[in-house]
Amino acid sequence: MDAELFPRLRADLAPGAVHLPDWLPAERQRELLAACRDWARPPAGLRTVRTPGGGTMTARQVCLGLHWGVVRACPECRRAVRDNPECPGPHSYPYAYTRTALDGDGAPVKPFPDRLGRLARRAVAETLGPDAVPRDPYDIALINFYDGAAHMGMHRDSDERADAPVVSLSLGDACVFRFGNTATRTRPYTDVELRSGDLFVFGGPARTAYHGVPRVHPGTAPPWLGLAGRLNITLRVSGL
């Protein structure tokens, strides 16, 4: 919206969870959208995400740096079990990070751009403070595209081996972002509207909080952006 009766201000939803409205200027949003369109092209482009039960997610996704998706077995120990203390590497099942788009076209994942890493570190410094900026570099981007009917159930970002803050950037249509607690998918949670250009960062005690997108508001993207739908860019440190 061009004019606000009440300005949208920084909101601290929980210790370690910060919403900064209008963080990305218009020109940076256009640049990111153009880059996302390039990244979404094959090989290892935008794909429908499969779930362990054989279903599909309504949001579509492309990954940079490492590919996140369902695996038939842990890539390290080759066992299809959720926990394996004897796994020689970081045990991952039923979701895992891989170097190729295993549940897509099988192509190598596109590299993670340095400019996204710099953007992530600046986002953490401006929300949680310079001491919260991780020593290890950001190396993963999960980019989700939501059309007007798409949504995302409550989940935790728990397949990384690092506890660095997650950085989330929004482009296009506004959405309802539901930020919950670390113990359960149910209440207590807080619903916040994320619009194009907004930044949301969660780390520290909020790093493993459940969160989701119950709905998108179609047709609310800024006309100058040229995007029908919503793009969410999440930046993470894998620790792998």
C-alpha positions as CSV (number, residue, x, y, z in Angstrom):
1,M,0.0,0.0,0.0
2,D,1.3,3.5,-0.9
3,A,-0.2,5.2,2.2
4,E,-0.6,3.8,5.6
5,L,-2.8,5.1,8.4
6,F,-0.5,3.5,10.8
7,P,3.1,3.0,9.6
8,R,4.4,-0.6,9.6
9,L,7.2,-0.8,12.1
10,R,9.7,-3.4,13.3
11,A,8.0,-6.2,15.3
12,D,9.8,-8.6,17.6
13,L,7.5,-11.6,17.6
14,A,9.6,-13.6,20.1
15,P,13.2,-13.6,21.3
16,G,15.2,-14.1,18.2
17,A,12.3,-13.5,15.7
18,V,12.1,-10.1,14.0
19,H,9.9,-8.7,11.2
20,L,11.3,-5.7,9.3
21,P,8.7,-4.3,6.9
22,D,9.8,-2.8,3.5
23,W,13.4,-3.8,4.0
24,L,14.2,-4.4,0.4
25,P,13.9,-1.3,-1.8
26,A,12.0,-1.5,-5.1
27,E,15.1,-1.8,-7.3
28,R,16.5,-4.6,-5.2
29,Q,13.2,-6.4,-5.4
30,R,13.2,-6.2,-9.2
31,E,16.8,-7.5,-9.3
32,L,15.9,-10.5,-7.1
33,L,12.8,-11.3,-9.1
34,A,14.9,-11.3,-12.3
35,A,17.5,-13.6,-10.7
36,C,14.7,-15.9,-9.4
37,R,13.4,-16.3,-12.9
38,D,16.8,-17.3,-14.1
39,W,17.3,-19.8,-11.2
40,A,13.9,-21.3,-11.9
41,R,14.8,-22.4,-15.4
42,P,16.0,-25.9,-16.0
43,P,18.3,-27.7,-15.3
44,A,17.6,-28.1,-11.6
45,G,14.9,-25.6,-11.9
46,L,11.5,-25.0,-10.3
47,R,9.8,-28.3,-9.4
48,T,6.9,-29.7,-7.4
49,V,8.0,-30.9,-4.0
50,R,7.1,-34.4,-3.0
51,T,6.3,-35.4,0.6
52,P,7.3,-38.7,2.3
53,G,3.8,-40.0,2.0
54,G,3.7,-39.6,-1.8
55,G,1.7,-36.3,-1.9
56,T,2.9,-33.0,-3.2
57,M,3.2,-29.5,-1.7
58,T,1.2,-26.7,-3.2
59,A,4.2,-24.3,-3.3
60,R,6.8,-25.1,-5.9
61,Q,10.5,-24.8,-5.1
62,V,14.0,-24.3,-6.6
63,C,17.2,-24.7,-4.5
64,L,20.6,-23.1,-4.7
65,G,23.8,-24.4,-3.1
66,L,22.3,-27.6,-1.9
67,H,19.0,-29.3,-2.9
68,W,16.4,-30.1,-0.2
69,G,13.9,-32.9,-0.8
70,V,12.7,-36.4,0.0
71,V,15.2,-39.2,-0.1
72,R,14.6,-42.9,-0.2
73,A,17.3,-43.4,2.4
74,C,19.9,-41.4,4.3
75,P,22.6,-40.4,1.8
76,E,25.3,-41.3,4.4
77,C,24.3,-44.6,5.9
78,R,21.8,-45.7,3.2
79,R,19.2,-46.6,5.9
80,A,15.5,-45.5,5.7
81,V,15.1,-44.7,9.4
82,R,14.6,-41.4,11.1
83,D,17.3,-42.0,13.7
84,N,20.5,-43.9,13.4
85,P,23.2,-43.2,16.0
86,E,25.6,-45.4,14.0
87,C,25.4,-43.2,10.8
88,P,28.9,-42.2,9.8
89,G,27.8,-38.7,8.7
90,P,25.0,-36.3,9.5
91,H,21.9,-38.6,9.4
92,S,19.1,-37.2,7.2
93,Y,15.8,-39.0,6.5
94,P,13.1,-38.6,5.1
95,Y,14.4,-35.2,4.0
96,A,18.0,-34.4,3.2
97,Y,20.3,-32.0,1.4
98,T,22.0,-33.3,-1.7
99,R,24.2,-32.0,-4.5
100,T,21.7,-32.9,-7.2
101,A,18.0,-32.4,-7.7
102,L,17.1,-36.0,-6.7
103,D,13.4,-35.5,-6.8
104,G,13.6,-33.3,-9.9
105,D,15.5,-33.8,-13.1
106,G,18.6,-35.1,-11.3
107,A,20.8,-32.2,-12.5
108,P,23.5,-30.6,-10.3
109,V,22.2,-27.8,-8.1
110,K,22.9,-24.3,-9.2
111,P,25.6,-22.5,-7.1
112,F,24.7,-20.3,-4.2
113,P,25.5,-16.7,-5.1
114,D,27.8,-14.6,-2.9
115,R,25.5,-11.7,-3.1
116,L,22.8,-13.7,-1.3
117,G,25.2,-14.5,1.4
118,R,26.1,-10.9,1.9
119,L,22.4,-10.0,2.0
120,A,21.8,-12.6,4.6
121,R,24.6,-11.4,6.9
122,R,23.4,-7.8,6.6
123,A,19.8,-8.9,7.4
124,V,21.0,-10.7,10.6
125,A,23.1,-7.8,11.7
126,E,20.3,-5.3,11.3
127,T,17.7,-7.5,13.1
128,L,19.5,-9.5,15.7
129,G,22.7,-7.6,16.0
130,P,26.3,-8.1,14.7
131,D,27.0,-10.7,17.4
132,A,24.3,-13.0,15.8
133,V,26.0,-13.0,12.4
134,P,27.3,-16.6,12.0
135,R,31.0,-17.3,11.3
136,D,30.2,-19.9,8.7
137,P,29.0,-18.5,5.4
138,Y,25.4,-18.8,4.2
139,D,25.3,-21.5,1.5
140,I,21.7,-22.5,0.9
141,A,18.7,-20.8,-0.7
142,L,15.3,-22.4,-0.8
143,I,13.0,-20.3,-3.1
144,N,9.3,-21.1,-2.9
145,F,6.7,-19.9,-5.4
146,Y,3.1,-19.6,-4.1
147,D,0.2,-19.0,-6.5
148,G,-3.0,-17.7,-5.1
149,A,-4.1,-21.2,-3.9
150,A,-0.8,-22.3,-2.4
151,H,-0.1,-22.6,1.3
152,M,2.6,-24.2,3.6
153,G,1.8,-26.2,6.7
154,M,3.4,-25.7,10.0
155,H,6.9,-27.1,10.0
156,R,10.4,-26.5,11.5
157,D,13.6,-25.9,9.5
158,S,15.6,-28.6,11.1
159,D,17.6,-30.4,8.4
160,E,20.6,-28.1,8.7
161,R,23.5,-28.9,11.0
162,A,24.1,-25.3,11.9
163,D,22.0,-23.1,14.2
164,A,22.6,-19.9,12.3
165,P,19.5,-17.6,11.9
166,V,17.2,-18.2,9.0
167,V,16.7,-15.2,6.7
168,S,13.4,-14.9,4.8
169,L,12.7,-12.4,2.1
170,S,9.3,-11.8,0.5
171,L,8.5,-10.7,-3.1
172,G,5.1,-10.3,-4.8
173,D,1.7,-11.0,-3.2
174,A,1.2,-10.5,0.5
175,C,0.6,-13.6,2.7
176,V,-0.3,-14.5,6.2
177,F,2.8,-15.9,7.9
178,R,2.1,-17.9,11.0
179,F,5.0,-18.0,13.5
180,G,4.6,-20.5,16.3
181,N,6.5,-22.0,19.2
182,T,9.3,-24.6,19.4
183,A,7.2,-27.4,21.0
184,T,4.1,-27.9,18.9
185,R,2.5,-27.1,15.6
186,T,-0.5,-25.7,17.4
187,R,-1.1,-22.6,19.6
188,P,0.4,-20.3,20.8
189,Y,1.3,-18.7,17.5
190,T,1.2,-15.2,15.9
191,D,-0.1,-14.3,12.5
192,V,1.7,-11.5,10.7
193,E,1.2,-10.1,7.2
194,L,4.3,-10.3,5.0
195,R,4.3,-8.0,2.0
196,S,6.7,-7.6,-0.9
197,G,10.1,-6.4,0.3
198,D,9.6,-7.5,3.9
199,L,12.3,-9.3,5.9
200,F,11.8,-11.9,8.6
201,V,14.7,-13.4,10.5
202,F,14.5,-16.1,13.2
203,G,17.4,-17.4,15.2
204,G,18.6,-18.1,18.7
205,P,15.8,-19.5,20.9
206,A,13.4,-19.1,17.9
207,R,15.5,-21.0,15.4
208,T,13.5,-24.2,15.6
209,A,10.0,-22.6,16.0
210,Y,7.2,-24.0,13.9
211,H,6.0,-21.7,11.1
212,G,3.9,-21.8,8.0
213,V,1.9,-19.9,5.4
214,P,-1.9,-20.6,5.8
215,R,-2.9,-18.3,2.9
216,V,-1.7,-15.9,0.2
217,H,-3.6,-12.7,-0.8
218,P,-3.8,-12.9,-4.6
219,G,-3.5,-9.6,-6.5
220,T,-1.7,-7.7,-3.8
221,A,1.8,-7.5,-5.3
222,P,3.1,-4.1,-6.2
223,P,2.1,-3.4,-9.8
224,W,5.6,-2.2,-10.7
225,L,7.1,-5.5,-9.7
226,G,5.4,-7.6,-12.5
227,L,4.8,-10.7,-10.5
228,A,1.6,-12.6,-10.1
229,G,2.0,-14.8,-6.9
230,R,4.5,-14.8,-4.1
231,L,8.2,-15.7,-3.9
232,N,9.8,-16.5,-0.6
233,I,13.6,-16.7,-0.5
234,T,15.0,-18.4,2.6
235,L,18.7,-18.2,3.2
236,R,20.4,-20.7,5.6
237,V,23.8,-22.0,6.8
238,S,23.9,-25.8,6.1
239,G,26.7,-26.8,8.5
240,L,27.3,-29.7,6.1
